[in-house]
Amino acid sequence: MEIAICGNLKEKISEFFVQTFSLLFFPGDNSFSQNKNKSGNVINISANKNTDNNIEISVNICYNKKTMRKSGQFCSSNDIVLATGKIFYGAASELTGICPPWGIHTGIRPAKAAGD
């Protein structure tokens, strides 16, 4: 699985956050090195602040030759990582049919958002 994060707010989103979160939906594709990505599976995330000081987040997932794209616009006061997680959750769950009952939380006892 290749992960690409771009946009003028890309430094706010950790690649580790995306890797951790993607394991909920794509447990069999846990090779995140670009050199080892022979599957063609890709996660593209774009996060940009526009002229209205709103944040536009877009998630595009290509997995097993299927594609899902979700995006949303948030006011700048919202947490960008949490907003990205919500959009990623929506795209990945719709693409795979997997809907963890604990939402964007991870861990043995899921009590906090992925990456926290």
Secondary structure, 3 states (H helix, E strand, C coil): CEEEEECCCHHHCCHHHHHHHHHHHCCCCCCCCHHHCCCCCEEEEEEEECCCCEEEEEEEEEECCEEEEEEEEEECCCCHHHHHHHHHHHHHHHHHCCCCCCCCEECCCCCEECCC
